[in-house]
Amino acid sequence: MIEPFQTTFSVPMTCDGCVKDISSALYKLDGISNVDANLNDQLIFIEGTAPPSSIVTAIQDTGRDAILRGSGNTNGSAVCILETHNSVVSNKIRGLARMVEVSKNMTLVDLTVNGMAPGKYWATVREAGDISQGAASAGGIWESLKNKVLGSNDAPPTEKEPRGVFGSVDVDEKGRGNVFMDRPVAIWELIGRSMVLSKTIEGPFKRDDEHTLVGVIARSAGVWDNDKMVCSCSGKNVWQERQEQVSQGMA
């Protein structure tokens, strides 16, 4: 059973009517237990088990945009931007994985893909965080040396699937896919490793394969950890950065 977790979104709101519209839309989602809003700071606080991608879609359906500002607790959330390393294509960002640790050794993964060829793709976490050559330099599957488990009555040993095999996502004819997975891992185990999205689990991978994606898993802000509206690096506010992300294909 998935434990409820908290998420925070920036949403442009001008009045109590905006708050009412957004709250009504969110409460229609399965798994939403509480919605609160700060009109002055234009923030929506949500508790429940609904995927962040579903929350964003529900808010956008009210005619407003939404930016995930934080999820889970401090040191309990991560993000991975998935890109192709093909040197020809201009739109390299094709996917985004949001991760929230909801209990000890249990992490939820909300994976969204956009701009891929239709079909089934596998999400795997790799041993290394080196993506200089795309997925080809990311190393083998995390814990790919499978643990042998002795059988009973002298039965041959079986092998457990490595924890680095997260699952699959189906991409539709429009090039879009989304999946919500729960995995028995902790966030700290994932930070600094890479995630690969590919049509085969093992590979081998080629750097110029347009439809093999890879990214480094990085720590992201918890619910109360990110109150900055302007990036100190670029000087752009969150909505300017959001426009750039959308133009690159990120939802």
C-alpha positions in Angstrom: 0.0 0.0 0.0 1.4 3.4 -1.0 1.9 5.8 1.9 0.5 9.4 1.4 3.2 12.0 0.7 3.2 15.8 0.3 3.9 17.9 -2.8 4.1 21.6 -3.3 3.3 23.4 -6.6 3.7 27.0 -7.8 0.4 28.0 -9.5 -0.6 31.5 -10.8 -3.6 32.5 -8.7 -5.3 35.9 -8.4 -8.2 35.3 -6.1 -10.1 32.9 -3.9 -12.0 31.7 -7.0 -8.8 30.4 -8.4 -8.1 28.5 -5.2 -11.6 27.0 -5.4 -11.3 26.0 -9.0 -8.0 24.3 -8.5 -9.0 22.6 -5.2 -12.2 21.2 -6.9 -10.2 19.8 -9.8 -7.6 18.2 -7.5 -10.2 16.5 -5.2 -11.6 14.7 -8.2 -8.3 12.8 -8.5 -8.0 9.4 -6.8 -5.7 9.5 -3.8 -6.0 13.2 -2.9 -6.6 13.6 0.8 -5.9 17.3 1.5 -5.4 20.5 -0.6 -4.3 23.8 0.9 -3.3 27.0 -0.7 -1.2 30.2 0.0 -2.7 32.8 -2.3 0.0 35.4 -1.5 2.9 33.1 -2.3 0.9 31.4 -5.1 1.6 27.9 -3.7 -0.6 24.8 -3.5 0.1 22.2 -0.9 -1.2 18.7 -1.6 -1.2 15.5 0.4 -2.1 12.1 -0.9 -1.0 9.3 -3.2 -1.7 10.8 -6.7 1.2 11.0 -9.1 2.7 14.5 -9.5 2.2 14.3 -13.2 -1.6 13.7 -12.7 -1.7 16.7 -10.4 0.0 18.9 -13.0 -2.5 17.8 -15.6 -5.5 18.5 -13.3 -4.3 22.0 -12.6 -3.5 22.7 -16.3 -7.0 21.6 -17.2 -8.3 24.6 -15.1 -6.4 26.8 -17.6 -3.4 27.4 -15.3 0.2 26.2 -15.3 1.9 24.4 -12.4 5.5 23.9 -11.4 6.5 21.2 -8.9 8.5 23.0 -6.2 9.1 20.2 -3.8 8.0 16.7 -2.7 8.5 14.4 0.2 10.8 15.3 3.1 14.3 16.8 3.1 16.7 14.3 1.6 13.8 12.2 0.5 13.2 13.3 -3.1 15.1 13.2 -6.4 14.7 14.0 -10.0 16.2 12.8 -13.3 16.0 14.7 -16.6 16.2 12.1 -19.4 17.9 13.2 -22.6 19.0 11.7 -25.9 22.7 12.1 -26.7 22.1 12.0 -30.5 24.1 14.9 -31.9 21.7 15.7 -34.7 18.3 16.3 -32.9 17.7 19.7 -31.4 15.1 18.7 -28.8 17.2 16.4 -26.6 15.1 16.4 -23.4 12.5 13.6 -23.8 11.6 12.5 -20.3 11.4 13.4 -16.6 11.5 11.0 -13.5 10.3 12.4 -10.2 11.1 10.3 -7.1 9.7 10.5 -3.6 10.7 8.3 -0.7 7.5 7.6 1.2 8.7 5.2 3.8 11.9 3.3 4.7 13.3 1.7 1.6 10.2 2.5 -0.5 10.3 5.1 -3.2 7.7 6.2 -5.7 8.8 7.0 -9.2 6.6 9.2 -11.5 8.1 8.8 -15.0 6.8 11.0 -17.9 8.0 10.6 -21.5 7.3 12.9 -24.5 8.6 12.8 -28.1 9.6 9.1 -28.3 8.8 6.5 -31.0 5.8 4.4 -30.0 6.5 1.2 -28.1 7.6 -0.3 -24.8 10.6 1.1 -23.0 12.4 -0.1 -19.9 13.6 2.2 -17.1 16.8 1.0 -15.4 19.1 2.5 -12.8 22.8 2.1 -13.7 25.8 1.6 -11.5 27.6 4.8 -12.6 26.7 8.4 -13.2 28.9 8.9 -16.2 26.8 10.0 -19.1 29.5 11.5 -21.2 28.9 8.9 -23.9 25.2 8.7 -23.2 23.9 5.4 -21.9 27.0 3.6 -23.2 29.1 5.0 -20.4 26.5 4.7 -17.6 27.7 1.2 -16.5 25.8 -2.0 -15.9 22.4 -2.3 -14.2 22.6 -1.4 -10.5 23.0 -4.6 -8.5 23.2 -6.7 -11.7 25.2 -9.3 -9.9 22.0 -11.1 -9.0 21.7 -12.6 -5.5 21.3 -16.4 -5.7 18.7 -17.8 -3.4 19.0 -21.5 -2.4 16.0 -23.6 -3.2 14.3 -26.1 -0.9 15.0 -29.9 -1.0 18.2 -29.4 -3.0 16.3 -27.6 -5.7 18.6 -25.4 -8.0 19.1 -21.8 -6.8 17.0 -19.1 -8.3 18.1 -15.5 -9.1 16.5 -12.3 -7.8 15.9 -9.5 -10.3 18.4 -6.6 -9.6 16.8 -3.6 -7.9 18.0 -1.4 -10.8 15.3 -2.8 -13.0 12.5 -0.3 -12.2 9.9 -1.2 -14.8 8.5 -0.3 -18.2 6.4 2.5 -19.8 4.3 2.3 -22.9 4.6 5.2 -25.3 1.5 5.9 -27.4 1.2 7.0 -31.0 1.6 10.6 -30.0 5.0 9.8 -28.5 3.8 10.2 -24.9 3.9 7.9 -21.9 3.6 8.0 -18.2 3.9 5.4 -15.4 3.8 5.5 -11.6 6.0 2.9 -10.0 7.0 2.0 -6.4 10.3 0.4 -5.7 12.0 -1.0 -2.5 14.9 1.5 -2.6 15.9 4.5 -0.6 16.6 7.9 -2.3 20.2 8.1 -0.9 21.0 4.9 -2.8 20.0 6.5 -6.1 21.7 9.9 -5.9 24.6 10.2 -8.3 23.7 7.1 -10.4 22.1 7.3 -13.8 18.8 6.2 -15.2 18.4 4.8 -18.7 15.2 4.5 -20.7 15.6 2.1 -23.6 13.8 -0.6 -25.6 16.0 -3.3 -24.2 17.0 -3.8 -20.5 20.6 -4.8 -21.0 21.8 -3.0 -24.1 24.3 -2.7 -25.7 23.7 1.1 -26.1 25.0 3.5 -28.7 25.5 7.1 -27.9 23.8 8.3 -31.1 20.6 6.3 -30.6 17.9 8.9 -30.6 15.5 6.8 -28.7 17.7 5.7 -25.8 17.5 8.3 -23.0 19.8 8.8 -20.0 20.2 11.2 -17.1 21.9 11.6 -13.7 19.7 11.2 -10.7 20.0 14.3 -8.5 18.6 15.3 -5.2 15.6 17.7 -5.4 13.9 19.9 -2.9 11.6 18.7 -0.2 8.2 20.3 0.4 9.6 23.1 2.6 13.1 23.4 1.0 12.5 25.5 -2.0 11.0 29.0 -1.7 13.1 30.7 -4.4 11.2 32.4 -7.2 14.4 33.5 -9.0 17.3 31.3 -10.0 20.6 32.7 -8.7 22.4 31.1 -11.7 20.4 32.5 -14.6 18.4 35.3 -13.0 15.2 34.0 -14.5 12.1 33.5 -12.5 10.4 30.1 -12.2 7.9 30.8 -15.0 10.6 32.0 -17.4 12.5 28.7 -16.7 9.2 26.8 -17.1 8.7 28.3 -20.6 12.1 27.1 -21.6 11.4 23.6 -20.3 8.1 23.4 -22.2 9.9 24.5 -25.4 12.3 21.6 -24.9 9.5 19.1 -24.5 9.4 18.7 -20.7 5.9 18.5 -19.1 
